[in-house]
Amino acid sequence: MPAATDTIELSIVMPCLNEAETLATCIDKANGYLERSGVVGEVVVADNGSTDGSQEIALAHGARVVDVPAKGYGSALLGGIEAARGTYVIMGDADDSYDFSRLDAFVERLRAGDQLVMGNRFRGGIAEGAMPPLHKYLGNPVLSWVGRVLFRSPIGDFHCGLRGFHRQSMLDLHLQTTGMEFASEVVVKSTLGGLRVTEVPTTLDKDGRSRPPHLRSWRDGWRHLRFLLIFSPRWLFLIPGTVAFLIGLLGTFALAFGPVVFGDVGFDLSSQVYLAALTVVGYQSVLFAILTKIYAQHEGFRIPRSRNFDRLERRISLESGALAGLALFLVGLGIAIWQFVAWGAADFGPLDPGTTTRTAVLAALFMMLGSQTIMAGMFLGVLKVGLRRE
């Protein structure tokens, strides 16, 4: 253990929930690395409510135990990171699947100025039976690919449990997730925040526990994917919404003047109704993407800011949204009033169903888009209300 006056360079943090079988081995390897390398460091066990004596084992082997009552993998790690005293933190699972005696590559990159150093098990080697085939050939590669595409991240193994980082840089990201998706949040926010992110090869061995792991493949895989998608509204909402809105709007306008035929395929009233619905859904998706990003930036989630989006944000407000929405609504109302006047001119008698429906769909579409815009502007006003934060 470092003396109280020592400046601690490295904290090795292990989340722990009933790891009595393997915890001592992990701590001994970590302490052995610190002694061999000469790095001034500490081992921190972030205990998440163990009932098998893990706390006593950790203390007996020279680790510092931090009690984290809030349940979850992310909660345990956040508690351990906050309690750590080192300039750098290397975190790893306490199941003896990662070798804490071989941390040289992580420390070397951290000392060189990298703020997040990820282990890559696919480059370092995965022992037979260490990773289920579902994770090895589907879950990890697919989720890592999604992360690289959505966030332009250089990381090839998003979910490696052994990783190192500059402690204060990580705390500045205001990490929030409490479950297994914490692994993805670290990579995503580090990438979006402009941190220096690199990878080093690491190995994965078969864990030494006799009980099943805490990880639940489908549940936790979905939580990772959900986090990646929701944190990227441009890909999930903005681009699909814009495409849907343009197709729906152009199609609705085209069919307002009569049927449209392409070869043997014809489009008429029912198609116009569906296209109008597609327009509304697409427009709502675009509004949701914009409001989501404004909220995320307002809360400090999306650290890098787009210059184009900043200009857009400055121009839209409750007032501008209300005026634009009112204009759209009045266009639709004007079409409806014109249609009503035309009906009155015919002594409120029967009208041509096709012409009447085409015009009514167009009028209803404008009024719906206007109403959506007004409500989005009002919600934006709520987001921009200044609040005193503790």
QUIBELMO-V980117 format. One record per pair of residues at least 12 apart in sequence whose ideal C-beta (glycine too) atoms are under 6 Angstrom apart, sorted by the first residue. I is the first residue (numbers start at 0). GAP is how many residues later the second one is. Records with the same first field share a line. If there is no record, write none. Layout:
I=GAP, GAP
This chain:
0=61
1=38
5=34
7=32, 34, 77, 78
8=30, 31, 77, 78
9=29, 31, 76, 78
10=31, 33, 73, 75, 78
11=18, 31, 78
12=31, 67, 71, 76, 78
13=31, 80
14=31, 61, 62
15=29, 31, 34, 38, 78
16=31, 33
17=32, 34
18=35, 75
19=32, 33, 34, 37
20=188
21=73, 74, 186, 187
22=31, 34, 71
23=33, 37
24=71
25=68, 70, 74
26=16, 34, 36
28=71, 72
29=13, 70
30=31
31=69
32=67, 68, 70
41=22
42=20
43=20, 22, 36, 40
44=13, 18, 20
45=20, 22, 30, 33, 34
46=18, 20
47=20, 28
65=13, 14, 17
71=106, 107
72=106, 107, 109
73=103, 104, 105, 108
74=103
76=14
83=83
87=22
88=76, 78
89=13, 16, 74
91=69, 70
92=68
94=112, 114
95=111, 112
96=107, 108, 110
97=64
104=95
105=58
108=89
109=54
113=82, 84
114=51, 54, 80, 81
115=49, 74, 79, 81
116=47, 81
117=37, 42, 45, 81
118=41, 43, 44, 83
119=36, 37, 79, 81
120=36, 39, 83
121=35
122=78
123=77, 78, 79
124=78
125=78
126=78, 79
128=77
129=74, 75, 76
133=83
138=82
139=19
142=15, 81
143=12, 13, 14
145=82
146=81
149=78, 82, 85
150=37, 40
152=34, 38
154=32
157=26, 29
158=24
161=40
168=26
172=16, 20
173=126
178=44
179=40
180=42, 43, 46
183=40, 43
187=43
191=111, 112
192=110
193=110
232=56, 59, 60
236=48, 51, 52
237=51
240=41, 44, 45
241=44
243=34, 38
244=34, 37, 38
247=27, 30, 31, 34
248=30
250=24
251=20, 23, 24, 27, 113
254=17
255=102, 106
268=88
271=89
275=85, 89
279=88
282=86
286=89
293=89
294=88
297=85
317=59, 63
320=52, 55, 56
321=52, 55
323=49
324=45, 48, 49
327=38, 41, 42
328=38, 41
330=35
331=31, 34, 35
334=28
335=27
338=20
